[in-house]
C-alpha cells in the first residue's frame, strides 16, 4: 500500500467537531462548520486584523 502524505499547510482542523480537513476547503467535510474566518481580513502592510467592512486598516491606515 502506498501512503500519501498531505502537506501540513493544507490541513485544517474543525473547531466545532475536531475533524481533520484537507485540500484548503472552506467548510468542514464532516459537520459543515465554517473553517475560515470570513468576517475579518488582514492588512497586507502591517498584518493587523480588520473587519471586512473597513476600507482602511485600523493600525496603519493602509487601504484594504
N, C-alpha and C positions, 0 to 999 in steps of 0.2 A: 504494500500500500504506500502511496506517495503522500507525504504530509505537506500541505500547502500552508505556509506561514504568511499571515497578513501583516503589513506594516502597522506598527502600533499607532501611527498618526491617523490611521483610518478607523480605529476602534473608538466607539463611543458607548459608555455605559449609561443606561437609562436611570435617572434619579428616582423614577416612580416605581419601577419593578426590578431593577438591577440587571436586566437583560443586556448582554453584550451585542452591539450592533456594528456592522461593518459597512464599507462602501459609501461613507460620507452621506448617510441618509438624514433627513430632517426629523422624522418621526420614528419612534420605537417600532420595530418589526413585530414585537410581541403584544404590547398593550396599547400602542398608538400614541403614547405620551410624546410631547414635544422635546426633542433633543437639543435643539439650538435656540438661542435667545434671540427672538425676532423683535424684542422691544427696545433693544439698545444697539448702538454702533460705537466702534472705537475710532478715535481720531487717528488719522494716518501720520500726523506730525508728532504728537506727544503721547498717544496711546490711551488717553483718558476715555472713560466710558460715558457716553452721552445718550440721551433719549433719542429715539428715531425722529421725533418731531423737531429737534433742534436744527437750526440752519447753520449755526457756528458752534465750535467746541466751547464747553464751559470753562476749560482751563486756559487754552492758548488762543482762542478766538479764530482758529483756522476755519475756513468754510468747509462744511461736511458734505 
